[in-house]
Every structure is written in structure tokens, then in C-alpha cells.
């Protein structure tokens, strides 16, 4: 598959921004990657790095690119709705606004549509992330985000936020993205014939 100049530019921008965001957090590699944002950016970086090598038609890449999209958009939505306090740094905008927009653009223009059966794969990363910290946050005495802190909000409130709000939003985002991508992919394929 040959890539257009626009696709190369978009992949280059994606790689640059994801590398910059990842390197910014290398001062404390283990601690910084406890954050869902940094894990999502790393997932996007891996996806763009693979795209740079033009291996984007393989079934596993299609699934990976979808999972990365769900994670990075969930990152953006949760940050801007629950966490942002008005003053957002350049790094904050890069990780929570610019990278999600660049990746969303790349996904919708240049990737193959995943199948409906891959819907739940799109939410595996957020589900595993929240499950891990709900199970082990108390033992580790660490919760990466205040809304996940059981000692601060109580188990009922954290479960409500995680399972009653964030999980359904994740499923809704994944469903909507999958539906949109499939519609656009079918239209694009029919136009190219």
C-alpha cells in the first residue's frame, strides 16, 4: 500500500507529538505511566510507529488502532470534563487535545474499519486500567486520579463513577466510533470504485 503525502505528513505529526509527549514524561518512567493518559499516548505512539512502517492492513493493526482511538479519546473527554481546572499547560494540551485530534483524523481517513465483533476490544485498556486500581489502589496506597480514590470518596462513589459513568461512556464512544468508521469506510470504498 502506498501512502499519500498527506498521510505521511499526518503520521509524521502524530509520531512527533506522541514522541514528544512520551519523552516529556521519561523523567520518571514508572510513575508517569501509571496515568491512563500516558498509557494512551504510548499506545498511539506504537500505532503511529507501526503505520510509519506501512503495516496497516493487518487484522491485528486494525484492532490496535481502534483500541488506541478509544483510549486516547476517553483520555481527552475525561480530562476536559472531570480534571481540567482552567489553566492547562502545553504538555496538557498536547496529551489531551492535540494528540487525540491528530489521531482521530488519522483513524478516520487512513485506517480500515474494524468489525463490530471488535467493539469490546476497544474498551479493554480502560477496563483493565480501572479494574487494576480499584483492586490494588488501596494496597499500593495510590490512586492516579482523585475520582478513583476509594479512601477519599468511598467504594460506592468510585464504583458509581467508574462503572456507572466512565464504563458506559467508554462503550458509547467505542460504539459511536465503530459505527461512524464503518459508515465512512463503506462510503469511501463505494466512491473509489
Secondary structure, 3 states (H helix, E strand, C coil): CCCCHHHHHHHHHHHHHHHHHHHHCHHHHHHHCCCHHHHHHHHHHHHHHHHHCCCCCCHHHHHHHHHHHHHHHHHHHHHHHHHCCCCCCHHHHHHHHHHHHHHHHHHHHHCCCCCHHHCHHHHHHHHHHHHHHHHHHHHHCCCCCHHHCHHHHCHHHHHHHHHHHHHHHHHHHHHHHHHHHHHHHHHHHHHHC
